[in-house]
Structures are given as structure tokens and as C-alpha cells.
Amino acid sequence: MGTPAEEGGGGKIVLARRGAFTDAAAAMLTHPSSYEVVMPHINAVATLDVTMTGRAAHASMFPERGINALDGLVLGYNALAALRQHMPPTDKIHGIFTDGGQLPNVVPARAAGRFMVRSASTDGLAVLQRRVVRCFRGAADATGAHATVSWRWPSYSEMWHSHPIADAFEQNVRSLGRLPLSAADVPATRAGSTDMGDVSHLVPAIHPKLAISPPDVVPHSAEFARWSASPAADCAVLDGAKAMAMTVLDLWLMPELARAANRELEHRAAHTPLTDLSPIARRTPGPLALTPRRGRPPGAAAALGH
């Protein structure tokens, strides 16, 4: 199925809330990269909008009458830089300024930014979120500005790779001539985020990466974009589709594979605090609540794309 809005819009979460995975035995997605790995590091993420509100004044004639919102945002940004020294290496903060004022001779009455906060787990993300908010609250207090902080919907959960399905996929993709790295060979700091993480809390799931470029090409760069229109990228699309199709057949023809995947997910969900589960996988009341599959017979496997 097509799953748009992966980059921030949570398309898979919306689909899950509307029942798209109700009868799914598994979910699989392949993603382009500059290296190949079946179980990549995929972290939890939340996105924060920050607005600093100050008071405008003539920057030369009456600067003392102004409250510089940009100073507040810059000070908060610098506080994040100091915070980075004391974070686990798998925690990440990055962002941009979206508004820094309009004229250099006017004390900015408004400044705004957007920041992404990542951690290897949902509980780690919650801790980091609180620390990030304190950075901006403290900066507002120091400059006299007012900070408005708002976490954007949705946040994403970390990926729970289904080891039984991942093993089957790796065997299949190797039969096509691909040589994926083991997860241990990829630094834990080489991590992205995706709404596929939330799906993996609901049904057994995998999210392999296949190379479309040489390993020295950096994703989200202009060079990587050029490689995405190359024969190597076309080959990765075909190999990914073939390997997923072969893995779907494995799930259909080997019932024990599906049962093993379900057992693993059930065990992990049972030993995870409710607050650390993706909202779409919590046993909570309400019309949008779904629950992880428990001991269900093999059904359909959803092959995803975005």
C-alpha cells in the first residue's frame, strides 16, 4: 500500500488508526541508502515549534525599551549546544530558525524555530524533551521574552525489528546478490526516524535499507538525489520488491515463521511500559485505539512504500 507523509506527517499512523493494519500479519518496507542493512537503527523522534515573543523598539534610538525575541531564541539554541555535551551519543537535537525578525533596525518582537529531538527509545525521548524545553524556558527568563513551545503531532516511536522476518528477508536479499551489513557493523549514531516505528509496535515489521549509491554519498544531499535517478536506484527498487515478495511467500508457506514473529512482538509489548508503546498499539479505550496482535493466525502481509 502507498503510505505518504512519512517525513513528518505520520501517514502510517493515520492509516493504522483507520484500521489499515487490522488484518495484517506483517509489514515490510525497503528504503534507499548509501549502504545496506536489514535492521537499521531507527530512533524515536518528536518535533518542537518554539516561538519567542518580545517587544519591538527602535534598535538604535530606544534599544532599552525593546525585548529582543531573537536573543531569546539564540540563547536557547546555544543552550541546546551546551546540552549536547551531556547527552547519550544516540540522542540528537537539530533544527532551524524560521523567523528572526524583519528589519535590522527594529528589535525583533518575534522569533521562531523548529527543532527535532531524537532518542533510541521512547522513554529516553521523553527525558530529552523535558531537557530541551528547559533550555528555551531558561533563555526566555534570561532575556525577558516569552517562550511558547508546542510539540507537533505526531511523534514517532523507535523501530522494533522483527528478527524472524528480518532473517528471512536477509536470506532472500542475499540470494539476489545483495550483501547487507549486520546491525552491529553500523554505528548506533547512524540513525534516522520513521512512522514505520509505530507500525512495528502494532504488527511484526521490518525496514531494510538497500544501497542506491556508493557508501561515501550522504543521504539528503544533492548528490544522493542524483543517485536516486540512476540505474543503481532502479535495481534497488526491483531487488527490494523481489525480496519482500519472497518474504511474503515465506510467511504464507511457513506458518511457524509468522508464529515466531507474533511471539516476539507479544513478548516485547508485554515487557514494555504502556507509556513507551506507540499510541496506536496501546490497550486504551476510544474509537481510535488498536491493540497489538496476540497469537493470531497468519494473514496478509502489507508491503509499504512512501
Secondary structure, 3 states (H helix, E strand, C coil): CECCCCCCCCHHHHHHHCCCCCCEEEEECCEEECCCECCCEECEEEEEEEEEECECCECCCCHHHCECHHHHHHHHHHHHHHHHHHCCCCCEEEEEEEECCCCCCECCCEEEEEEEEEECCHHHHHHHHHHHHHHHHHHHHHHCCEEEEEECCCCECCCCECHHHHHHHHHHHHHCCCCCECHHHCCCCCEECCCHHHHHCCCCEECCEEECCCCCCCCCCHHHHHHCCCHHHHHHHHHHHHHHHHHHHHHHHCHHHHHHHHHHHHHHHHCCCHHHCCHHHCCCCCCCCCCCCCCCCCCEEEECEC
